[in-house]
Amino acid sequence: PPTLAQNGSESVTIRNVTFVNAYFGIHFGKNGNNSLQYVRDVYGTCLDVGYYNDKSYDIGRIENILFTPDIWLSSGLPGTPNAALLRTYMIRHSIGLHLQRIDWTYLADITVEGYSIGLLCDESENGTSNGHIYRVHFLDCYYGMYADKLSWMMATNCVRKSVGGEGATPLYVRE
């Protein structure tokens, strides 16, 4: 299950959170719609998904986020895995941010490093994503941004650098 989940339609603020060895970090939209979420200063190593949002029908702000294997690797906690094994797992399986139906959300000052997909935008039964992305860095991800389906998305001042061999791409937009 997600470490933090919203159940209901209230606006939510999440600030100053660090995830170490989380499977699923933040989940909005599981039960009911959500709006006006404010997520800031979130850092972590999330093995499946760092941040997920669906059914967001009003402006959200997601700012100053860092998802990287380095959070866990540099934690000094017992049970920290071998760096090469963790990085290999994450470049094959992990998603930094997953957006489905969101309206007018702002994503700013975000870095996703070492994930399979930095930002995944696709469709749910509720619709697709639209919003604004600025000062976002997808570094050493197999796909920096993977846009399977979206209404529109404006991206400004972003950096994308992909790794992982043949097929890796910093930006994939489905026709």
C-alpha positions as CSV (number, residue, x, y, z in Angstrom):
1,P,0.0,0.0,0.0
2,P,1.0,3.6,-0.4
3,T,2.9,5.2,2.5
4,L,0.7,8.4,2.3
5,A,-2.8,8.2,0.6
6,Q,-5.7,10.6,0.4
7,N,-9.1,9.1,1.0
8,G,-11.7,11.7,0.2
9,S,-11.9,15.1,-1.6
10,E,-10.3,17.4,0.9
11,S,-7.3,19.5,-0.1
12,V,-4.1,18.0,1.3
13,T,-0.7,19.5,2.2
14,I,2.4,17.3,2.5
15,R,5.6,19.0,3.4
16,N,9.1,18.0,4.6
17,V,8.8,14.2,4.1
18,T,11.6,11.7,3.4
19,F,10.9,8.2,2.1
20,V,13.6,5.6,2.7
21,N,12.8,2.2,1.1
22,A,9.2,3.0,0.4
23,Y,7.4,0.8,-2.1
24,F,4.7,3.4,-3.0
25,G,5.2,7.0,-1.8
26,I,2.2,9.3,-2.2
27,H,-1.2,8.3,-3.7
28,F,-3.9,10.8,-4.5
29,G,-7.3,9.9,-6.0
30,K,-7.7,6.3,-4.7
31,N,-11.1,7.0,-3.2
32,G,-12.9,10.0,-4.5
33,N,-11.6,13.1,-6.2
34,N,-8.9,15.4,-4.9
35,S,-8.1,19.0,-5.5
36,L,-5.8,21.8,-4.4
37,Q,-3.1,19.5,-3.1
38,Y,0.2,21.1,-2.1
39,V,3.2,18.8,-2.0
40,R,6.6,20.4,-1.2
41,D,10.0,19.3,0.0
42,V,9.6,15.6,-0.5
43,Y,12.6,13.4,-0.9
44,G,12.9,9.6,-1.3
45,T,13.7,6.3,-2.7
46,C,10.4,4.7,-3.8
47,L,10.7,1.3,-5.4
48,D,7.4,1.3,-7.4
49,V,6.0,4.9,-7.6
50,G,7.0,8.0,-5.8
51,Y,4.0,10.2,-6.5
52,Y,0.7,9.3,-8.2
53,N,-2.4,11.4,-8.9
54,D,-5.7,10.8,-10.6
55,K,-9.1,12.5,-10.3
56,S,-7.6,16.0,-9.4
57,Y,-10.1,18.5,-10.6
58,D,-8.5,21.7,-9.4
59,I,-5.1,23.2,-9.3
60,G,-2.4,21.3,-7.4
61,R,1.2,22.4,-6.7
62,I,4.0,19.9,-6.5
63,E,7.3,21.6,-5.7
64,N,10.8,20.7,-4.7
65,I,10.7,17.0,-5.0
66,L,13.7,14.6,-5.3
67,F,13.3,10.9,-6.0
68,T,16.6,9.0,-6.3
69,P,18.2,5.7,-5.2
70,D,20.7,7.9,-3.3
71,I,18.3,8.7,-0.5
72,W,18.3,5.1,0.7
73,L,21.9,4.4,-0.3
74,S,23.3,7.3,1.7
75,S,20.9,6.8,4.7
76,G,23.3,4.7,6.7
77,L,20.4,2.5,7.8
78,P,20.8,-1.2,8.4
79,G,19.7,-3.3,5.4
80,T,20.7,-0.8,2.8
81,P,21.1,-2.8,-0.4
82,N,24.0,-3.1,-2.8
83,A,24.1,0.1,-4.9
84,A,24.4,-1.7,-8.2
85,L,21.4,-4.1,-7.4
86,L,19.2,-1.2,-6.3
87,R,20.0,1.0,-9.3
88,T,19.4,-1.9,-11.7
89,Y,16.1,-2.7,-10.1
90,M,14.9,0.9,-10.2
91,I,16.0,1.6,-13.8
92,R,13.9,-1.4,-14.8
93,H,10.8,-0.9,-12.6
94,S,10.4,2.4,-10.8
95,I,8.3,5.5,-11.7
96,G,9.0,8.8,-10.2
97,L,5.7,10.6,-10.9
98,H,2.6,9.1,-12.4
99,L,-0.2,11.4,-13.5
100,Q,-3.6,10.5,-14.9
101,R,-6.6,12.9,-14.7
102,I,-5.2,16.1,-13.3
103,D,-6.3,19.7,-14.1
104,W,-4.0,22.7,-14.2
105,T,-1.4,21.2,-11.8
106,Y,2.0,22.9,-11.5
107,L,5.1,20.8,-11.1
108,A,8.3,22.7,-10.3
109,D,11.8,22.2,-9.1
110,I,11.6,18.4,-9.3
111,T,14.4,15.9,-9.9
112,V,13.9,12.2,-10.6
113,E,17.2,10.3,-11.0
114,G,17.8,6.6,-11.8
115,Y,14.1,5.6,-12.4
116,S,12.6,3.6,-15.3
117,I,10.3,6.5,-16.0
118,G,10.7,10.0,-14.5
119,L,7.2,11.2,-15.4
120,L,4.5,9.0,-16.8
121,C,1.3,10.6,-18.1
122,D,-1.4,8.3,-19.2
123,E,-5.2,7.9,-19.2
124,S,-7.5,6.6,-16.6
125,E,-11.3,6.2,-16.9
126,N,-11.5,9.7,-15.5
127,G,-9.4,11.4,-18.3
128,T,-5.9,12.6,-18.9
129,S,-3.3,15.1,-17.6
130,N,-2.9,18.8,-18.3
131,G,-0.7,21.3,-16.5
132,H,2.6,23.0,-16.3
133,I,6.1,21.6,-15.7
134,Y,9.1,23.9,-15.1
135,R,12.6,23.4,-13.8
136,V,12.2,19.6,-13.8
137,H,15.1,17.3,-14.3
138,F,14.9,13.7,-15.3
139,L,18.4,12.3,-15.0
140,D,19.6,8.9,-15.8
141,C,16.1,7.5,-16.3
142,Y,15.3,5.1,-19.1
143,Y,12.4,7.4,-20.1
144,G,12.6,10.9,-18.8
145,M,9.0,11.7,-19.7
146,Y,6.7,9.1,-21.1
147,A,3.5,10.7,-22.4
148,D,1.2,7.9,-23.5
149,K,-1.9,10.1,-23.4
150,L,-2.4,13.7,-22.2
151,S,-4.7,16.7,-22.9
152,W,-1.7,19.1,-23.0
153,M,1.4,19.7,-20.9
154,M,3.6,22.8,-21.0
155,A,7.3,22.0,-20.2
156,T,9.7,24.9,-19.7
157,N,13.4,24.9,-18.6
158,C,13.5,21.1,-18.2
159,V,16.5,18.7,-18.4
160,R,16.2,15.1,-19.6
161,K,19.1,12.7,-19.8
162,S,18.4,9.0,-20.5
163,V,20.4,5.9,-19.9
164,G,19.8,2.2,-20.1
165,G,20.8,1.1,-23.6
166,E,18.7,0.8,-26.8
167,G,15.3,2.3,-26.6
168,A,16.1,4.7,-23.8
169,T,14.8,8.2,-24.6
170,P,14.5,11.5,-22.7
171,L,11.0,12.2,-24.1
172,Y,8.5,9.8,-25.5
173,V,5.1,11.2,-26.8
174,R,2.6,8.8,-28.3
175,E,1.1,10.0,-31.5
